[in-house]
Amino acid sequence: MWQPLFGGRTNTAWRGRYALAGDIVLKLYAGPALNPLFPNDPDAEAALLQFLRPRGIAPAMLASFDTTQGWCNVYAHVPGETWHMDAPSVAHLMRALHVLDHPGGLRRVPDGSAALTEQILGIAGLCTKAPQFLSDLPSDVVLPDGREALLHTDIVPGNLIQNSDGLHLIDWQCPAIGDPCEDIAVFLSPAMQQLYRGQPLSGQEIEAFLIAYDDEALTNRYRRLAPFYHARMAAYCMWQMEQGRPAYEVGLKLEIGALQRSLSP
């Protein structure tokens, strides 16, 4: 018997049981995401799950196949509870991910303030109204870092599962390589925390996360880039609202507030 799984905002998934593999998840992909921030690539997810299988931080990939309804990936179900507290545990998982090798063929995320500004303008250009907060972007230039860290790019509470074996990452349909600040920014995003957890992280939780990540140079880089990441997420929230998703209005206000705070010395 297949049980629908809820929480994902793009694809459809069911949980079932297979005699040879135990509890499994069948994910039906909705097709290429018309999403300016989070792609939807079943091939990339399959490749990453295969690559990460020996490391125990992601579901075990089992099968892929095409259907008349779309492409499907099948992987082992990860039992446990959705993450909702203990930001340092996420920092430790993220740091461990970022030092791994990566398979070839992954997309690259924007690196540095100029590339992020270009992405922000691209998302804002999809909206019918020009965001006022674009004028708040700092003139500070943060050069590309050049790192090629393995990135999940969608580390939100709904994609973190905690069980007795530790913390696990699910939903790998938009992996990438590049600046680790990308993963940090999405996890610390007040809009994403509000949407998936019901409240943003507190200032103390954010500081505890950055300390636990234990890379002072990188966390200092994140602080310099934070205004750009908040502006990007604010533009994304505006785009989502125009797609008929009013829940993102709260996220928009939270990101604008975070943008203003990140500009203060």
N, C-alpha and C positions, 0 to 999 in steps of 0.2 A: 504494500500500500504506500502510495506516494503522499508526502505531506508538504504543502507549500511552505517555503521559507520566506520570511518577510525581513525587510531592512535594506535590501539593495534598491537603488533608485533608477537602475537602467535595465538590467536583465531580469529574467524570471528563473527561479531555482526551486527544486523540490528535493526533499530528503527521502531516501528509500533504503531498502536493505537488499544486499546481494550475498548469497551464501558464501561465495569465495572471498569476499572483501569486507563483509560487515556493513555498517552504515555508510552510505555514499550520498553524494550530492550530484544531481544532474542540473547543469546550468545551460539554459537556452538563451543564446545571445540575440539581442534585439537588432543587431546589425551595426554598421559603423555609427558611432555616436556623433550626432550633430552638436557636439559639445566643445566649446572653445578652450576648456581647461583639462577635462578628463576624457581621454580617448577610450575606445572599447574594442580591444583587439584579442580575440580568442586564441590566435596563434601565439601571441606574446605571453599570454597567461599560461598556456600549455608548456611552452618552453621554460618559463621561469619555475613552474611547479616541478618539472622534471629536474631542473638544475638544483633546486633547493631541497629535493627529497632527502638527501643524506643528512641535512642539517637540522631537521626536525622543527623548523619554525613556520612551515607552511603546509597545507594539505598535500597528501600524496596524489600525484596525477595518475589516473587509471586508464582513461580512454578519451578519444575525440572522434566525432562523426558528424556528417551532414544529414539534415532532415529537410522535409518540405517546409517546415516552419522556421528553419534557420540552423546555424551551427551549434553543436552541443559539446561541452567538456564535462567529463565525469571524473570526480576526485573523491578521496576519502573524506568523510565528515569529521570535523574537529569538534569533539564535545567540549562543553564548558560554558562559561558565562561571558557575556559581552563586557569588555573593559569599561569601568566607570570611575575608578580612582587609582591613585598611586602613579603619578606622572613619571617618577624616576624609573619605574619598571619599563616604561615605554622608551625612555631615553637609552637604557641599557640594550634593549632589543634593537633599536634603531642604529646605535653605534656598531653593534655586532653585524648588522646587515651592511652597513656602509663600508666595511673593510673587506667584504667578500669580493672575489673575482666575479665576473659577469659573462653571460653568453653574448655572442655578437648579434648585431642586427637591431639593437634597441634604439629607440629615439633618444634625442638629447633634450634636456630641459634648458630654458633660458639661463644664462650665466652672466651675472653682473647687472648693474643698474640700467645700462643702455638696452640690453636684451629684454629685461623685465618691463621697462617703459614701453618698448615696442609691443610686447604682448598685451600690456594693459590697454594701450590705445587700440589694438586689434579687437579686444573684447568690448571695449567701450563703443567702438564703431559699429558693433552689432545692435546696439541699443538705439532707440528712437530719440532719446534725449541725452545730450552730452553731460556727463557727471561733473558737478561743480568741484569735487574733491581733486580733480586732476591738477588743478592749480596749486595744490598743497604739496605736490611731489618735490622732494628736496633737490637742490642743484648738485649735491654731493655726488661725485662719481665713484662708484665701486667697480673696480676692474674685474674682468672675468677671472675666475679662480683656476679653471682648467682641470679640475678634478673629474674623474670618471667613476664616481661611486655608484654602486647599484642602488637604485631607488624604487620604492613602491609607488610613490607620488599621491597615494590616497589613504594615508594612515590616519583614519578617523576612528572614533570609538566603535562604530559598527563593524569595522574590519579587524578588530583586535579581540581575540578569544583567549580567556584565561582558564587554565585547568591545572591539575596537579603536576603536569609536566612543564608548566611555565606559560609564557605568553606566545601566542601564535598570530600570524598575519594571514588573512584570507582576502579574496577578491583582488587578484593580480592582473586585471585586464588593462591596466595602463602603466606598466613598468617603464623605467627609463634609466639613463645614466646621466651623471653630471654633478652639480653642486649639491652636497648634502643639505644645504639650507632649504632646499625645496621640500624635503620631507618634514623638516623641523617646522617650517612655516605652515604647512597644511595641518599638522597636528596641533600647533598652538593657535590656529585660527579661531577666534571667538565665534564666528558664524558656524563653522563646522562642529565645534563643541556644542553649541546651542542646538543645532539641528539633530545631532546624533545622541547627545547626552542630556540635553535639557538645560544646560547652563555652561557658560564659558569657564575656562580655568581661571582661578584666582591669581593675583600677582605672586603670591607665595608658591603656588603650584608651578607657575611658569619658571620662577627662579630655581626651584628644586629640580625641575626637568633640565634646565641648562647646566646646572652644576653637575648633575648625574651624567650628562652626556660626556663630560670630562674631556673637552677639547676647547681650551680657552680661545685660541685663535679663530676657530670656526664659530663659536658662539658670539664672539665679538663681531665677526663678519655678519652673522645673522642680525644682530642688533642694528647694524648700519643699513642692512637691506630691508628691515622690517617695514618701513613706510611703503616701500614698493610692493611687498607681499600683501600688506593690508589693502592698499589701493587696488591691487589685482583682484583680491577676493571681493572687495566691494563692487567692482565692475561686474564680476561674475554673478553676484547676488542680484544686481540690477537686471542682468540678462535673464536670469532664472525667473525673476518676477514678471518679465515681459513674455515668458513662456507659459504664464498662467499658474505660477507657483508662489502664492502670497506668503508662504512660511519663510521665504528668504528675506522678507522686509525687516524682520528683527535682526537677521544676520547682517544686513546692509548697515543698519544703525550701529551695531556692535563693531563692525570693521571700521567705519568712519571714526568712531570714538577711539579705537585702538590706533588708528593712523595718527590722530591728533596727539595721543599720548606718546607715540614713538618718535614724534618730532621734538619733544621736550628734552632738554639736556638732562 
